């Protein structure tokens, strides 16, 4: 998923720019799409495990994707995006094997 999303960076970047400049229609559309993507990703995570807060992880993935696409657009030579994605996948496998993920905390904690 990370590779696919980062590869489409140039198609979305102008929408972020427009939204940041005050285009309310674009901003609302982006927020709607983020919510839809978050729910889709959370659903896929929830299908695979009950040991994680699927909603939290879905937003973490979306935020990671945005950061990667910004650095790819900047052509940041200090960050090999493909290697980073591979390393992230490896860490995710290791965490899945060895550590139960924290559950969502209630609002009162």
C-alpha positions in Angstrom: 0.0 0.0 0.0 2.8 2.4 0.8 4.5 1.9 -2.5 1.3 2.4 -4.5 0.3 5.6 -2.6 3.7 7.2 -2.8 3.9 6.6 -6.6 0.7 8.7 -7.2 2.1 11.7 -5.3 2.0 14.3 -8.2 -1.7 13.6 -8.7 -2.6 14.8 -5.2 -0.1 17.5 -4.4 -1.9 20.3 -6.1 -5.1 19.5 -4.1 -3.2 19.9 -0.8 -1.8 23.2 -2.0 -5.3 24.5 -3.0 -6.8 23.4 0.3 -4.0 25.1 2.3 -4.6 28.3 0.3 -8.2 28.4 1.5 -10.2 26.5 -1.2 -12.9 25.2 1.2 -14.5 22.9 -1.3 -11.2 21.1 -2.0 -10.4 21.0 1.7 -13.7 19.3 2.5 -13.3 16.9 -0.3 -9.8 15.9 0.9 -11.1 15.4 4.5 -13.9 13.3 3.2 -11.5 11.1 1.2 -9.2 10.8 4.1 -12.1 9.6 6.3 -13.1 7.1 3.6 -9.5 5.8 3.3 -9.1 5.6 7.0 -12.3 3.6 7.4 -11.2 1.3 4.5 -7.7 0.7 6.0 -9.1 0.2 9.5 -11.5 -2.4 8.2 -8.7 -4.3 6.5 -6.6 -4.1 9.7 -9.6 -5.3 11.8 -10.1 -8.3 9.5 -6.6 -9.4 10.2 -6.2 -8.8 13.9 -8.1 -8.0 17.1 -4.9 -7.1 18.9 -4.6 -3.6 17.6 -6.5 -0.3 17.4 -7.4 -0.4 13.7 -8.5 3.2 13.6 -5.2 4.4 15.1 -3.1 2.3 12.8 -5.1 3.5 9.8 -4.4 7.2 10.6 -0.7 6.3 11.3 -0.5 4.8 7.8 -2.1 7.7 6.2 0.2 10.2 7.9 3.2 8.1 7.0 2.1 8.1 3.4 1.8 11.9 3.3 5.2 12.3 4.8 6.8 9.9 2.3 5.1 11.6 -0.7 6.3 15.0 0.4 9.9 13.8 0.6 9.6 12.0 -2.7 8.3 15.2 -4.3 11.2 17.1 -2.8 13.6 14.5 -4.2 15.2 14.2 -0.7 18.4 12.3 -1.4 18.8 11.6 2.3 15.7 9.4 2.3 15.5 6.3 0.0 11.7 6.0 -0.1 11.7 2.5 -1.5 14.1 1.2 1.1 12.1 3.0 3.9 8.9 1.3 2.8 10.7 -2.1 2.8 12.2 -1.5 6.2 8.8 -0.4 7.5 7.2 -3.6 6.2 9.9 -5.7 8.0 9.4 -3.9 11.3 5.6 -4.5 11.0 6.3 -8.2 10.5 8.6 -8.3 13.5 6.1 -6.5 15.7 3.3 -8.8 14.6 5.4 -11.8 15.5 6.7 -10.7 18.9 4.5 -8.0 20.5 0.8 -7.6 21.1 -0.1 -4.1 20.0 -1.6 -1.7 22.5 -5.4 -1.4 22.6 -7.2 1.9 22.2 -7.4 3.8 25.5 -10.7 5.2 26.6 -11.2 8.9 26.8 -11.0 8.9 30.6 -7.4 7.6 30.7 
